[in-house]
Amino acid sequence: RYVDQLYAPSLSKLGIPVITASWHRYVVDPNRIPEDVDSASVEGSPNPVGTHPRGFHWSSTTEGEKLMPNPISQELHNLLVQKIYLPFHEKIRQQFELLHQNGFKSIYHLDCHSCPSVGTLAHKDPGQSRADIIISDVKGKICSTWFKDLVISSYEEAGFRVAYNWPYFGGRITEVYGQPSQNHHTIQVEMSRALYMDEKTKQPFHPKWAKLQGQLDRAITRIYQSIL
């Protein structure tokens, strides 16, 4: 929520390509795969109720609120895959290919998200206050150590409190696109929503945005200049 707007000034200034999900993850979560469903979200799923409550389609929130009174049909699921999920990921693949065509041998990819400032009962850290920024690399599997260290130090030097691989290890996007053996380095970056919005009303704290965008600009600029 609002993450694309917070990063936009820096990405525009530096000319960094960006691909943004333009729908709510409750409908289709691009950080999952189409098979991440259960019988509470899609009719006929072989996965029992409760195995994917926050999967490809979210049937409940992290606060335990029910989102889907009934599962959707397999036909609607397939339509959402075709109309939303596949085009989004095709854009990512096209961007990777364009970079290769332009002579870039290595790709460095930030997968940016936002997260609650305190873990809920649905998380690994219920009731725990979280860092400002959480960096995840699937326990070292999806990027070089050099890139991970660069990202962590860049956010820290910009004034953020940073955690590593806790309580998030990384999602499906990072698993799919983080292929260090192919020189594709992906990192998941979660930002605490308490930095920029009221987490209950979902309204942004616009007076805080200028300072936060300045910090993000320092972090992104340092990363960008280090990989050129």
C-alpha positions in Angstrom: 0.0 0.0 0.0 1.5 3.3 -1.3 4.9 1.7 -1.7 5.0 2.6 -5.4 4.3 6.2 -4.7 7.0 6.4 -2.0 9.7 5.1 -4.3 8.5 6.9 -7.4 10.6 10.1 -7.2 13.8 8.2 -6.8 13.1 5.7 -9.5 12.1 8.5 -11.9 15.2 10.5 -11.1 17.5 7.6 -11.7 15.7 6.1 -14.6 15.2 2.8 -12.9 12.6 0.5 -14.5 9.6 -0.3 -12.3 6.7 -2.8 -12.6 3.8 -2.1 -10.2 0.9 -4.4 -9.3 -2.3 -2.3 -9.9 -4.8 -4.5 -8.0 -5.2 -5.6 -4.4 -3.4 -8.7 -3.4 -6.6 -10.1 -1.9 -7.8 -10.6 -5.5 -4.7 -12.0 -7.0 -1.4 -12.1 -5.1 1.5 -11.8 -7.6 3.8 -13.0 -4.8 2.2 -16.4 -4.9 1.7 -19.0 -7.7 -1.7 -20.1 -9.1 -1.4 -23.4 -7.3 -1.3 -21.6 -3.9 -5.0 -22.1 -3.3 -7.2 -24.3 -1.1 -10.8 -25.4 -1.2 -11.8 -22.3 0.8 -10.7 -20.1 -2.1 -11.2 -22.1 -5.3 -13.8 -24.8 -5.9 -12.4 -28.3 -6.5 -8.9 -27.4 -5.1 -7.1 -30.6 -3.9 -5.7 -28.6 -1.0 -7.8 -28.7 2.2 -9.3 -25.6 3.9 -6.7 -23.7 5.8 -3.6 -24.6 3.8 -3.6 -21.4 1.8 -5.8 -18.8 3.6 -3.5 -16.0 2.3 -2.4 -17.6 -0.9 -3.1 -16.8 -4.5 -6.5 -15.5 -3.5 -6.8 -14.4 0.1 -9.7 -16.0 1.9 -8.9 -14.3 5.2 -6.8 -11.4 6.4 -3.8 -11.6 8.8 -6.2 -10.3 11.4 -8.5 -13.4 10.9 -11.2 -11.4 9.1 -13.0 -13.5 6.5 -12.7 -12.2 2.9 -14.4 -14.9 0.9 -17.8 -16.2 2.1 -17.6 -18.9 -0.6 -14.8 -20.2 -2.9 -14.7 -18.9 -6.5 -15.1 -21.2 -9.4 -12.2 -22.8 -11.2 -13.2 -20.9 -14.3 -13.0 -17.6 -12.5 -9.6 -18.6 -11.0 -8.3 -19.5 -14.5 -9.6 -16.1 -15.9 -7.8 -14.2 -13.1 -4.6 -16.1 -13.8 -4.9 -15.2 -17.5 -6.0 -11.6 -17.1 -3.8 -10.4 -14.1 -1.2 -12.8 -13.0 0.4 -13.9 -16.3 0.6 -10.4 -17.8 2.3 -9.0 -14.6 5.0 -11.7 -14.7 5.4 -11.4 -18.4 6.3 -7.8 -17.9 9.0 -8.8 -15.5 10.4 -11.3 -17.9 10.3 -8.8 -20.7 12.2 -6.3 -18.6 14.9 -8.9 -17.8 15.2 -9.7 -21.5 15.4 -6.0 -22.4 18.2 -5.5 -19.9 20.1 -8.4 -21.4 19.6 -7.1 -24.9 21.1 -3.8 -23.8 24.2 -5.5 -22.7 23.7 -5.8 -18.9 25.2 -9.1 -17.8 23.8 -9.0 -14.3 20.4 -8.0 -13.1 19.7 -6.6 -9.6 16.0 -6.7 -8.6 14.3 -5.2 -5.6 10.9 -6.7 -4.8 9.3 -4.0 -2.7 6.4 -4.5 -0.3 4.9 -3.0 2.9 4.1 -4.9 6.1 2.3 -4.4 9.5 4.5 -2.7 12.1 3.6 -5.4 14.6 3.2 -9.1 13.9 -0.3 -10.6 14.0 -1.4 -14.1 15.2 -1.1 -15.2 11.5 2.6 -14.2 11.4 5.8 -15.9 12.8 6.2 -13.0 15.3 2.8 -12.3 16.9 2.8 -9.2 19.0 6.4 -8.3 18.2 7.4 -4.8 16.9 9.2 -4.9 13.7 12.1 -3.1 12.1 11.6 -0.3 9.7 12.9 -2.4 6.8 13.0 -6.2 6.5 15.5 -7.6 3.9 14.9 -11.2 2.8 16.9 -13.4 0.5 15.4 -16.9 1.1 18.3 -17.6 3.5 20.9 -16.7 0.9 19.5 -18.6 -2.0 18.3 -15.8 -4.3 21.2 -13.2 -4.6 24.9 -12.8 -4.0 26.1 -12.0 -0.5 27.6 -8.8 -1.9 24.2 -7.5 -3.1 22.5 -8.5 0.1 25.1 -6.7 2.2 24.9 -3.6 -0.2 21.1 -3.4 0.2 21.2 -3.8 4.0 24.0 -1.2 4.5 22.3 1.2 2.1 19.0 1.3 4.0 20.9 1.4 7.3 23.0 4.4 6.2 19.8 6.1 5.1 18.6 6.0 8.8 16.4 2.9 8.8 16.4 0.1 11.4 16.9 -3.0 9.3 16.2 -6.7 10.0 17.4 -9.6 7.9 15.2 -12.7 7.1 12.9 -12.2 10.0 10.0 -12.5 10.1 10.0 -12.8 6.3 12.3 -15.1 4.3 11.1 -14.0 0.9 8.1 -14.9 -1.3 7.4 -16.6 -4.6 8.6 -13.6 -6.7 12.0 -13.8 -5.1 12.1 -17.6 -5.5 11.2 -17.4 -9.2 13.5 -14.5 -10.3 16.4 -14.8 -7.9 18.8 -17.0 -9.8 22.4 -16.1 -8.8 23.8 -18.8 -11.1 22.3 -16.8 -14.0 23.4 -13.5 -12.6 19.8 -12.6 -11.6 19.9 -11.2 -8.0 16.6 -10.6 -6.3 15.9 -9.2 -2.8 12.6 -8.7 -1.0 12.3 -5.4 0.8 9.5 -5.0 3.3 8.8 -1.5 4.7 6.8 -1.0 8.0 3.5 0.8 7.3 3.9 2.7 10.6 6.5 4.9 8.9 4.0 6.5 6.5 0.3 5.6 7.3 -2.3 5.1 9.9 -2.5 1.3 9.9 -6.1 1.2 11.1 -7.6 3.8 8.8 -5.1 3.2 6.0 -4.7 6.9 5.5 -1.3 8.2 4.6 0.7 10.5 6.9 1.6 12.9 4.1 3.5 15.3 6.3 6.0 12.4 6.9 6.4 11.5 3.3 9.0 14.1 2.3 11.5 12.9 5.0 10.8 9.2 4.2 11.1 9.7 0.5 14.4 11.5 1.2 15.7 8.4 3.1 14.5 6.1 0.4 16.3 8.2 -2.2 19.5 7.9 -0.3 19.2 4.2 -0.1 18.2 3.6 -3.7 20.8 6.0 -5.0 23.6 4.3 -3.1 22.5 0.8 -4.4 22.1 2.1 -7.9 25.5 3.8 -8.0 27.2 0.7 -6.5 26.0 -1.7 -9.2 26.7 0.5 -12.2 
